[in-house]
Amino acid sequence: MRVVVDENMCEANGFCESLAADIFELGDQDVVQIADGPVPPDREIDVRAAVEQCPRAALRLTD
């Protein structure tokens, strides 16, 4: 599983970073940066929560 961000939708409000700071990081250009590679299995619950609760629906999961 991987997570991707729609940079046009992201408001960089930091909610995802507060749930999984090791996966999401607010970048310099007010767009969240995502760690490279697949989401580690032990982080999937928090990443799914971040995706589901993103206020702008800017995050999505891929296989």
mmCIF file of the N, C-alpha and C atoms, coordinates in Angstrom:
data_MODEL
# 
_entry.id   MODEL 
# 
loop_
_atom_site.group_PDB 
_atom_site.id 
_atom_site.type_symbol 
_atom_site.label_atom_id 
_atom_site.label_alt_id 
_atom_site.label_comp_id 
_atom_site.label_asym_id 
_atom_site.label_entity_id 
_atom_site.label_seq_id 
_atom_site.pdbx_PDB_ins_code 
_atom_site.Cartn_x 
_atom_site.Cartn_y 
_atom_site.Cartn_z 
_atom_site.occupancy 
_atom_site.B_iso_or_equiv 
_atom_site.pdbx_formal_charge 
_atom_site.auth_seq_id 
_atom_site.auth_comp_id 
_atom_site.auth_asym_id 
_atom_site.auth_atom_id 
_atom_site.pdbx_PDB_model_num 
ATOM 1   N N  . MET A 1 1  ? 0.838   -1.169 0.000  1.00 0.00 ? 1  MET A N  1 
ATOM 2   C CA . MET A 1 1  ? 0.000   0.000  0.000  1.00 0.00 ? 1  MET A CA 1 
ATOM 3   C C  . MET A 1 1  ? 0.891   1.243  0.000  1.00 0.00 ? 1  MET A C  1 
ATOM 4   N N  . ARG A 1 2  ? 0.505   2.209  -0.813 1.00 0.00 ? 2  ARG A N  1 
ATOM 5   C CA . ARG A 1 2  ? 1.182   3.506  -0.864 1.00 0.00 ? 2  ARG A CA 1 
ATOM 6   C C  . ARG A 1 2  ? 0.128   4.595  -0.697 1.00 0.00 ? 2  ARG A C  1 
ATOM 7   N N  . VAL A 1 3  ? 0.576   5.749  -0.294 1.00 0.00 ? 3  VAL A N  1 
ATOM 8   C CA . VAL A 1 3  ? -0.319  6.901  -0.169 1.00 0.00 ? 3  VAL A CA 1 
ATOM 9   C C  . VAL A 1 3  ? 0.219   8.002  -1.077 1.00 0.00 ? 3  VAL A C  1 
ATOM 10  N N  . VAL A 1 4  ? -0.702  8.684  -1.760 1.00 0.00 ? 4  VAL A N  1 
ATOM 11  C CA . VAL A 1 4  ? -0.334  9.783  -2.643 1.00 0.00 ? 4  VAL A CA 1 
ATOM 12  C C  . VAL A 1 4  ? -1.170  11.009 -2.265 1.00 0.00 ? 4  VAL A C  1 
ATOM 13  N N  . VAL A 1 5  ? -0.637  12.182 -2.600 1.00 0.00 ? 5  VAL A N  1 
ATOM 14  C CA . VAL A 1 5  ? -1.319  13.436 -2.295 1.00 0.00 ? 5  VAL A CA 1 
ATOM 15  C C  . VAL A 1 5  ? -1.675  14.164 -3.588 1.00 0.00 ? 5  VAL A C  1 
ATOM 16  N N  . ASP A 1 6  ? -2.871  14.719 -3.629 1.00 0.00 ? 6  ASP A N  1 
ATOM 17  C CA . ASP A 1 6  ? -3.271  15.604 -4.712 1.00 0.00 ? 6  ASP A CA 1 
ATOM 18  C C  . ASP A 1 6  ? -2.823  17.005 -4.294 1.00 0.00 ? 6  ASP A C  1 
ATOM 19  N N  . GLU A 1 7  ? -1.749  17.483 -4.885 1.00 0.00 ? 7  GLU A N  1 
ATOM 20  C CA . GLU A 1 7  ? -1.154  18.752 -4.478 1.00 0.00 ? 7  GLU A CA 1 
ATOM 21  C C  . GLU A 1 7  ? -2.091  19.937 -4.701 1.00 0.00 ? 7  GLU A C  1 
ATOM 22  N N  . ASN A 1 8  ? -3.030  19.804 -5.622 1.00 0.00 ? 8  ASN A N  1 
ATOM 23  C CA . ASN A 1 8  ? -3.984  20.882 -5.872 1.00 0.00 ? 8  ASN A CA 1 
ATOM 24  C C  . ASN A 1 8  ? -5.044  20.971 -4.774 1.00 0.00 ? 8  ASN A C  1 
ATOM 25  N N  . MET A 1 9  ? -5.277  19.875 -4.075 1.00 0.00 ? 9  MET A N  1 
ATOM 26  C CA . MET A 1 9  ? -6.292  19.842 -3.024 1.00 0.00 ? 9  MET A CA 1 
ATOM 27  C C  . MET A 1 9  ? -5.716  20.085 -1.630 1.00 0.00 ? 9  MET A C  1 
ATOM 28  N N  . CYS A 1 10 ? -4.454  19.779 -1.431 1.00 0.00 ? 10 CYS A N  1 
ATOM 29  C CA . CYS A 1 10 ? -3.843  19.835 -0.106 1.00 0.00 ? 10 CYS A CA 1 
ATOM 30  C C  . CYS A 1 10 ? -3.768  21.267 0.418  1.00 0.00 ? 10 CYS A C  1 
ATOM 31  N N  . GLU A 1 11 ? -4.226  21.463 1.644  1.00 0.00 ? 11 GLU A N  1 
ATOM 32  C CA . GLU A 1 11 ? -4.144  22.761 2.317  1.00 0.00 ? 11 GLU A CA 1 
ATOM 33  C C  . GLU A 1 11 ? -3.015  22.807 3.339  1.00 0.00 ? 11 GLU A C  1 
ATOM 34  N N  . ALA A 1 12 ? -2.315  21.717 3.512  1.00 0.00 ? 12 ALA A N  1 
ATOM 35  C CA . ALA A 1 12 ? -1.211  21.610 4.474  1.00 0.00 ? 12 ALA A CA 1 
ATOM 36  C C  . ALA A 1 12 ? -1.657  22.001 5.879  1.00 0.00 ? 12 ALA A C  1 
ATOM 37  N N  . ASN A 1 13 ? -2.823  21.480 6.282  1.00 0.00 ? 13 ASN A N  1 
ATOM 38  C CA . ASN A 1 13 ? -3.306  21.791 7.628  1.00 0.00 ? 13 ASN A CA 1 
ATOM 39  C C  . ASN A 1 13 ? -2.636  20.943 8.700  1.00 0.00 ? 13 ASN A C  1 
ATOM 40  N N  . GLY A 1 14 ? -1.923  19.902 8.304  1.00 0.00 ? 14 GLY A N  1 
ATOM 41  C CA . GLY A 1 14 ? -1.121  19.126 9.233  1.00 0.00 ? 14 GLY A CA 1 
ATOM 42  C C  . GLY A 1 14 ? -1.825  18.018 9.966  1.00 0.00 ? 14 GLY A C  1 
ATOM 43  N N  . PHE A 1 15 ? -3.089  17.775 9.661  1.00 0.00 ? 15 PHE A N  1 
ATOM 44  C CA . PHE A 1 15 ? -3.808  16.711 10.363 1.00 0.00 ? 15 PHE A CA 1 
ATOM 45  C C  . PHE A 1 15 ? -3.152  15.357 10.125 1.00 0.00 ? 15 PHE A C  1 
ATOM 46  N N  . CYS A 1 16 ? -2.788  15.080 8.884  1.00 0.00 ? 16 CYS A N  1 
ATOM 47  C CA . CYS A 1 16 ? -2.162  13.788 8.575  1.00 0.00 ? 16 CYS A CA 1 
ATOM 48  C C  . CYS A 1 16 ? -0.824  13.650 9.303  1.00 0.00 ? 16 CYS A C  1 
ATOM 49  N N  . GLU A 1 17 ? -0.073  14.737 9.350  1.00 0.00 ? 17 GLU A N  1 
ATOM 50  C CA . GLU A 1 17 ? 1.217   14.712 10.036 1.00 0.00 ? 17 GLU A CA 1 
ATOM 51  C C  . GLU A 1 17 ? 1.037   14.436 11.529 1.00 0.00 ? 17 GLU A C  1 
ATOM 52  N N  . SER A 1 18 ? -0.035  14.938 12.110 1.00 0.00 ? 18 SER A N  1 
ATOM 53  C CA . SER A 1 18 ? -0.268  14.699 13.532 1.00 0.00 ? 18 SER A CA 1 
ATOM 54  C C  . SER A 1 18 ? -0.588  13.235 13.817 1.00 0.00 ? 18 SER A C  1 
ATOM 55  N N  . LEU A 1 19 ? -1.111  12.522 12.832 1.00 0.00 ? 19 LEU A N  1 
ATOM 56  C CA . LEU A 1 19 ? -1.427  11.099 13.004 1.00 0.00 ? 19 LEU A CA 1 
ATOM 57  C C  . LEU A 1 19 ? -0.255  10.178 12.671 1.00 0.00 ? 19 LEU A C  1 
ATOM 58  N N  . ALA A 1 20 ? 0.577   10.592 11.729 1.00 0.00 ? 20 ALA A N  1 
ATOM 59  C CA . ALA A 1 20 ? 1.680   9.729  11.283 1.00 0.00 ? 20 ALA A CA 1 
ATOM 60  C C  . ALA A 1 20 ? 2.843   10.595 10.814 1.00 0.00 ? 20 ALA A C  1 
ATOM 61  N N  . ALA A 1 21 ? 3.543   11.203 11.751 1.00 0.00 ? 21 ALA A N  1 
ATOM 62  C CA . ALA A 1 21 ? 4.639   12.125 11.423 1.00 0.00 ? 21 ALA A CA 1 
ATOM 63  C C  . ALA A 1 21 ? 5.792   11.437 10.701 1.00 0.00 ? 21 ALA A C  1 
ATOM 64  N N  . ASP A 1 22 ? 5.898   10.131 10.833 1.00 0.00 ? 22 ASP A N  1 
ATOM 65  C CA . ASP A 1 22 ? 6.951   9.405  10.132 1.00 0.00 ? 22 ASP A CA 1 
ATOM 66  C C  . ASP A 1 22 ? 6.609   9.158  8.659  1.00 0.00 ? 22 ASP A C  1 
ATOM 67  N N  . ILE A 1 23 ? 5.362   9.377  8.280  1.00 0.00 ? 23 ILE A N  1 
ATOM 68  C CA . ILE A 1 23 ? 4.912   9.174  6.903  1.00 0.00 ? 23 ILE A CA 1 
ATOM 69  C C  . ILE A 1 23 ? 4.649   10.513 6.208  1.00 0.00 ? 23 ILE A C  1 
ATOM 70  N N  . PHE A 1 24 ? 4.039   11.452 6.933  1.00 0.00 ? 24 PHE A N  1 
ATOM 71  C CA . PHE A 1 24 ? 3.658   12.745 6.375  1.00 0.00 ? 24 PHE A CA 1 
ATOM 72  C C  . PHE A 1 24 ? 4.492   13.859 7.002  1.00 0.00 ? 24 PHE A C  1 
ATOM 73  N N  . GLU A 1 25 ? 4.890   14.829 6.176  1.00 0.00 ? 25 GLU A N  1 
ATOM 74  C CA . GLU A 1 25 ? 5.623   15.989 6.675  1.00 0.00 ? 25 GLU A CA 1 
ATOM 75  C C  . GLU A 1 25 ? 5.196   17.211 5.874  1.00 0.00 ? 25 GLU A C  1 
ATOM 76  N N  . LEU A 1 26 ? 4.900   18.293 6.573  1.00 0.00 ? 26 LEU A N  1 
ATOM 77  C CA . LEU A 1 26 ? 4.529   19.520 5.873  1.00 0.00 ? 26 LEU A CA 1 
ATOM 78  C C  . LEU A 1 26 ? 5.752   20.072 5.161  1.00 0.00 ? 26 LEU A C  1 
ATOM 79  N N  . GLY A 1 27 ? 5.590   20.320 3.872  1.00 0.00 ? 27 GLY A N  1 
ATOM 80  C CA . GLY A 1 27 ? 6.699   20.840 3.089  1.00 0.00 ? 27 GLY A CA 1 
ATOM 81  C C  . GLY A 1 27 ? 6.755   22.357 3.119  1.00 0.00 ? 27 GLY A C  1 
ATOM 82  N N  . ASP A 1 28 ? 7.759   22.892 2.491  1.00 0.00 ? 28 ASP A N  1 
ATOM 83  C CA . ASP A 1 28 ? 7.961   24.339 2.444  1.00 0.00 ? 28 ASP A CA 1 
ATOM 84  C C  . ASP A 1 28 ? 6.916   25.063 1.607  1.00 0.00 ? 28 ASP A C  1 
ATOM 85  N N  . GLN A 1 29 ? 6.283   24.365 0.692  1.00 0.00 ? 29 GLN A N  1 
ATOM 86  C CA . GLN A 1 29 ? 5.345   24.997 -0.229 1.00 0.00 ? 29 GLN A CA 1 
ATOM 87  C C  . GLN A 1 29 ? 3.892   24.724 0.144  1.00 0.00 ? 29 GLN A C  1 
ATOM 88  N N  . ASP A 1 30 ? 3.621   24.529 1.428  1.00 0.00 ? 30 ASP A N  1 
ATOM 89  C CA . ASP A 1 30 ? 2.265   24.290 1.922  1.00 0.00 ? 30 ASP A CA 1 
ATOM 90  C C  . ASP A 1 30 ? 1.595   23.080 1.276  1.00 0.00 ? 30 ASP A C  1 
ATOM 91  N N  . VAL A 1 31 ? 2.381   22.064 1.017  1.00 0.00 ? 31 VAL A N  1 
ATOM 92  C CA . VAL A 1 31 ? 1.870   20.788 0.526  1.00 0.00 ? 31 VAL A CA 1 
ATOM 93  C C  . VAL A 1 31 ? 2.561   19.702 1.326  1.00 0.00 ? 31 VAL A C  1 
ATOM 94  N N  . VAL A 1 32 ? 1.802   18.724 1.758  1.00 0.00 ? 32 VAL A N  1 
ATOM 95  C CA . VAL A 1 32 ? 2.380   17.649 2.560  1.00 0.00 ? 32 VAL A CA 1 
ATOM 96  C C  . VAL A 1 32 ? 3.301   16.790 1.691  1.00 0.00 ? 32 VAL A C  1 
ATOM 97  N N  . GLN A 1 33 ? 4.417   16.391 2.260  1.00 0.00 ? 33 GLN A N  1 
ATOM 98  C CA . GLN A 1 33 ? 5.354   15.477 1.617  1.00 0.00 ? 33 GLN A CA 1 
ATOM 99  C C  . GLN A 1 33 ? 5.126   14.090 2.223  1.00 0.00 ? 33 GLN A C  1 
ATOM 100 N N  . ILE A 1 34 ? 5.237   13.075 1.409  1.00 0.00 ? 34 ILE A N  1 
ATOM 101 C CA . ILE A 1 34 ? 4.984   11.703 1.851  1.00 0.00 ? 34 ILE A CA 1 
ATOM 102 C C  . ILE A 1 34 ? 6.262   10.896 1.744  1.00 0.00 ? 34 ILE A C  1 
ATOM 103 N N  . ALA A 1 35 ? 6.529   10.077 2.744  1.00 0.00 ? 35 ALA A N  1 
ATOM 104 C CA . ALA A 1 35 ? 7.712   9.222  2.745  1.00 0.00 ? 35 ALA A CA 1 
ATOM 105 C C  . ALA A 1 35 ? 7.703   8.320  1.512  1.00 0.00 ? 35 ALA A C  1 
ATOM 106 N N  . ASP A 1 36 ? 8.882   8.107  0.940  1.00 0.00 ? 36 ASP A N  1 
ATOM 107 C CA . ASP A 1 36 ? 9.006   7.236  -0.226 1.00 0.00 ? 36 ASP A CA 1 
ATOM 108 C C  . ASP A 1 36 ? 8.734   5.791  0.146  1.00 0.00 ? 36 ASP A C  1 
ATOM 109 N N  . GLY A 1 37 ? 8.234   5.051  -0.823 1.00 0.00 ? 37 GLY A N  1 
ATOM 110 C CA . GLY A 1 37 ? 8.040   3.622  -0.647 1.00 0.00 ? 37 GLY A CA 1 
ATOM 111 C C  . GLY A 1 37 ? 6.689   3.272  -0.067 1.00 0.00 ? 37 GLY A C  1 
ATOM 112 N N  . PRO A 1 38 ? 6.468   1.982  0.074  1.00 0.00 ? 38 PRO A N  1 
ATOM 113 C CA . PRO A 1 38 ? 5.193   1.523  0.623  1.00 0.00 ? 38 PRO A CA 1 
ATOM 114 C C  . PRO A 1 38 ? 5.069   1.852  2.112  1.00 0.00 ? 38 PRO A C  1 
ATOM 115 N N  . VAL A 1 39 ? 3.839   1.955  2.542  1.00 0.00 ? 39 VAL A N  1 
ATOM 116 C CA . VAL A 1 39 ? 3.563   2.197  3.963  1.00 0.00 ? 39 VAL A CA 1 
ATOM 117 C C  . VAL A 1 39 ? 3.901   0.923  4.733  1.00 0.00 ? 39 VAL A C  1 
ATOM 118 N N  . PRO A 1 40 ? 4.704   1.025  5.771  1.00 0.00 ? 40 PRO A N  1 
ATOM 119 C CA . PRO A 1 40 ? 5.016   -0.163 6.574  1.00 0.00 ? 40 PRO A CA 1 
ATOM 120 C C  . PRO A 1 40 ? 3.734   -0.739 7.192  1.00 0.00 ? 40 PRO A C  1 
ATOM 121 N N  . PRO A 1 41 ? 3.631   -2.051 7.254  1.00 0.00 ? 41 PRO A N  1 
ATOM 122 C CA . PRO A 1 41 ? 2.413   -2.681 7.785  1.00 0.00 ? 41 PRO A CA 1 
ATOM 123 C C  . PRO A 1 41 ? 2.009   -2.176 9.167  1.00 0.00 ? 41 PRO A C  1 
ATOM 124 N N  . ASP A 1 42 ? 2.972   -1.859 10.013 1.00 0.00 ? 42 ASP A N  1 
ATOM 125 C CA . ASP A 1 42 ? 2.633   -1.408 11.360 1.00 0.00 ? 42 ASP A CA 1 
ATOM 126 C C  . ASP A 1 42 ? 2.136   0.038  11.393 1.00 0.00 ? 42 ASP A C  1 
ATOM 127 N N  . ARG A 1 43 ? 2.166   0.743  10.256 1.00 0.00 ? 43 ARG A N  1 
ATOM 128 C CA . ARG A 1 43 ? 1.697   2.143  10.179 1.00 0.00 ? 43 ARG A CA 1 
ATOM 129 C C  . ARG A 1 43 ? 0.400   2.280  9.389  1.00 0.00 ? 43 ARG A C  1 
ATOM 130 N N  . GLU A 1 44 ? -0.106  1.157  8.855  1.00 0.00 ? 44 GLU A N  1 
ATOM 131 C CA . GLU A 1 44 ? -1.284  1.213  7.984  1.00 0.00 ? 44 GLU A CA 1 
ATOM 132 C C  . GLU A 1 44 ? -2.518  1.777  8.680  1.00 0.00 ? 44 GLU A C  1 
ATOM 133 N N  . ILE A 1 45 ? -2.751  1.457  9.922  1.00 0.00 ? 45 ILE A N  1 
ATOM 134 C CA . ILE A 1 45 ? -3.948  1.934  10.623 1.00 0.00 ? 45 ILE A CA 1 
ATOM 135 C C  . ILE A 1 45 ? -3.935  3.458  10.709 1.00 0.00 ? 45 ILE A C  1 
ATOM 136 N N  . ASP A 1 46 ? -2.809  4.033  11.105 1.00 0.00 ? 46 ASP A N  1 
ATOM 137 C CA . ASP A 1 46 ? -2.722  5.490  11.228 1.00 0.00 ? 46 ASP A CA 1 
ATOM 138 C C  . ASP A 1 46 ? -2.790  6.175  9.871  1.00 0.00 ? 46 ASP A C  1 
ATOM 139 N N  . VAL A 1 47 ? -2.179  5.590  8.865  1.00 0.00 ? 47 VAL A N  1 
ATOM 140 C CA . VAL A 1 47 ? -2.215  6.183  7.529  1.00 0.00 ? 47 VAL A CA 1 
ATOM 141 C C  . VAL A 1 47 ? -3.630  6.132  6.966  1.00 0.00 ? 47 VAL A C  1 
ATOM 142 N N  . ARG A 1 48 ? -4.315  5.024  7.152  1.00 0.00 ? 48 ARG A N  1 
ATOM 143 C CA . ARG A 1 48 ? -5.716  4.940  6.708  1.00 0.00 ? 48 ARG A CA 1 
ATOM 144 C C  . ARG A 1 48 ? -6.573  5.989  7.407  1.00 0.00 ? 48 ARG A C  1 
ATOM 145 N N  . ALA A 1 49 ? -6.355  6.187  8.692  1.00 0.00 ? 49 ALA A N  1 
ATOM 146 C CA . ALA A 1 49 ? -7.102  7.208  9.437  1.00 0.00 ? 49 ALA A CA 1 
ATOM 147 C C  . ALA A 1 49 ? -6.818  8.599  8.869  1.00 0.00 ? 49 ALA A C  1 
ATOM 148 N N  . ALA A 1 50 ? -5.563  8.884  8.549  1.00 0.00 ? 50 ALA A N  1 
ATOM 149 C CA . ALA A 1 50 ? -5.204  10.179 7.982  1.00 0.00 ? 50 ALA A CA 1 
ATOM 150 C C  . ALA A 1 50 ? -5.885  10.398 6.631  1.00 0.00 ? 50 ALA A C  1 
ATOM 151 N N  . VAL A 1 51 ? -5.900  9.358  5.797  1.00 0.00 ? 51 VAL A N  1 
ATOM 152 C CA . VAL A 1 51 ? -6.536  9.457  4.480  1.00 0.00 ? 51 VAL A CA 1 
ATOM 153 C C  . VAL A 1 51 ? -8.038  9.679  4.639  1.00 0.00 ? 51 VAL A C  1 
ATOM 154 N N  . GLU A 1 52 ? -8.660  8.895  5.483  1.00 0.00 ? 52 GLU A N  1 
ATOM 155 C CA . GLU A 1 52 ? -10.117 8.982  5.670  1.00 0.00 ? 52 GLU A CA 1 
ATOM 156 C C  . GLU A 1 52 ? -10.549 10.311 6.280  1.00 0.00 ? 52 GLU A C  1 
ATOM 157 N N  . GLN A 1 53 ? -9.706  10.910 7.102  1.00 0.00 ? 53 GLN A N  1 
ATOM 158 C CA . GLN A 1 53 ? -10.089 12.114 7.820  1.00 0.00 ? 53 GLN A CA 1 
ATOM 159 C C  . GLN A 1 53 ? -9.498  13.397 7.237  1.00 0.00 ? 53 GLN A C  1 
ATOM 160 N N  . CYS A 1 54 ? -8.835  13.304 6.105  1.00 0.00 ? 54 CYS A N  1 
ATOM 161 C CA . CYS A 1 54 ? -8.269  14.493 5.471  1.00 0.00 ? 54 CYS A CA 1 
ATOM 162 C C  . CYS A 1 54 ? -9.411  15.469 5.137  1.00 0.00 ? 54 CYS A C  1 
ATOM 163 N N  . PRO A 1 55 ? -9.363  16.688 5.658  1.00 0.00 ? 55 PRO A N  1 
ATOM 164 C CA . PRO A 1 55 ? -10.461 17.630 5.450  1.00 0.00 ? 55 PRO A CA 1 
ATOM 165 C C  . PRO A 1 55 ? -10.721 17.979 3.981  1.00 0.00 ? 55 PRO A C  1 
ATOM 166 N N  . ARG A 1 56 ? -9.712  17.889 3.145  1.00 0.00 ? 56 ARG A N  1 
ATOM 167 C CA . ARG A 1 56 ? -9.853  18.231 1.727  1.00 0.00 ? 56 ARG A CA 1 
ATOM 168 C C  . ARG A 1 56 ? -9.859  17.005 0.817  1.00 0.00 ? 56 ARG A C  1 
ATOM 169 N N  . ALA A 1 57 ? -9.830  15.804 1.399  1.00 0.00 ? 57 ALA A N  1 
ATOM 170 C CA . ALA A 1 57 ? -9.782  14.563 0.614  1.00 0.00 ? 57 ALA A CA 1 
ATOM 171 C C  . ALA A 1 57 ? -8.618  14.601 -0.392 1.00 0.00 ? 57 ALA A C  1 
ATOM 172 N N  . ALA A 1 58 ? -7.475  15.115 0.069  1.00 0.00 ? 58 ALA A N  1 
ATOM 173 C CA . ALA A 1 58 ? -6.309  15.266 -0.795 1.00 0.00 ? 58 ALA A CA 1 
ATOM 174 C C  . ALA A 1 58 ? -5.418  14.021 -0.809 1.00 0.00 ? 58 ALA A C  1 
ATOM 175 N N  . LEU A 1 59 ? -5.704  13.067 0.049  1.00 0.00 ? 59 LEU A N  1 
ATOM 176 C CA . LEU A 1 59 ? -4.897  11.852 0.140  1.00 0.00 ? 59 LEU A CA 1 
ATOM 177 C C  . LEU A 1 59 ? -5.671  10.661 -0.375 1.00 0.00 ? 59 LEU A C  1 
ATOM 178 N N  . ARG A 1 60 ? -4.941  9.714  -0.980 1.00 0.00 ? 60 ARG A N  1 
ATOM 179 C CA . ARG A 1 60 ? -5.581  8.459  -1.393 1.00 0.00 ? 60 ARG A CA 1 
ATOM 180 C C  . ARG A 1 60 ? -4.579  7.336  -1.308 1.00 0.00 ? 60 ARG A C  1 
ATOM 181 N N  . LEU A 1 61 ? -5.103  6.145  -1.183 1.00 0.00 ? 61 LEU A N  1 
ATOM 182 C CA . LEU A 1 61 ? -4.271  4.939  -1.092 1.00 0.00 ? 61 LEU A CA 1 
ATOM 183 C C  . LEU A 1 61 ? -4.225  4.237  -2.440 1.00 0.00 ? 61 LEU A C  1 
ATOM 184 N N  . THR A 1 62 ? -3.084  3.650  -2.748 1.00 0.00 ? 62 THR A N  1 
ATOM 185 C CA . THR A 1 62 ? -2.922  2.844  -3.956 1.00 0.00 ? 62 THR A CA 1 
ATOM 186 C C  . THR A 1 62 ? -2.311  1.506  -3.549 1.00 0.00 ? 62 THR A C  1 
ATOM 187 N N  . ASP A 1 63 ? -2.373  0.549  -4.452 1.00 0.00 ? 63 ASP A N  1 
ATOM 188 C CA . ASP A 1 63 ? -1.775  -0.767 -4.187 1.00 0.00 ? 63 ASP A CA 1 
ATOM 189 C C  . ASP A 1 63 ? -0.303  -0.757 -4.431 1.00 0.00 ? 63 ASP A C  1 
# 
